[in-house]
Amino acid sequence: MAFDPDPQDPSHRLISDPGCQQLVGYDTRFDATGACRVTLEVGAQHLNRHGILHGGMVATVMDVVCGNTAAQYFDPEGHAAVVTVALNLSYIAATGPGPVTATAEATGGGKSTAHVTGELKDTEGQLLATATGIFRRIRKR
C-alpha cells in the first residue's frame, strides 16, 4: 500500500465531494501511480463518549479509501463510479485526536467487481484498523 508522501507534488490529484467529505472533514488524494490516501484530522467531533475515534468514523474513512481504490482499479485515467457491496472491518487499536491515514490496494476482481484491502494508521505508523471490501462498478448518473 505504497503512497508517495509528498502532497505538494503537482502530479497528485485531490478528490472533492460535496456531501459526506464536507461533513466528516477527510482529505482524499491520489499520487502519480494512482494510489489513494485518505487523511482525517481526528477532532472532538469524531470521538465517541470514551474519547477515542468513533468506529463509524473508521468505517467511513475505510469505505472511502477502499472505494476510491476500486474506482482506480476499473479506470486508472478517470474515476469509475462504484458502490460498496461488502466492507469488513477489524478494529485493532484505539486512537484519540490527531491525524490518521488510510491506504488501500486492489487485490483482484473482474469486469464489474473489485476486491480491495485497506489499512488505517496513526502518525507513528501504529495499525488502527484493517478492511476488506468488494465494490461493484456502476454507470455514472
ABEGO torsion letter per residue (X at the ends): XBBBABAABAABBBBBBABAAAAAGBBBBBBAAGBBBBBBBBBAAABBAAGBBBAAAAAAAAAAAAAAAAAAAABAABBBBBBBABBBBBBABBBBBEBBBBBBBBAEEBAABBBBBBBBBBAAGBBABBBBBBBBBBBBX
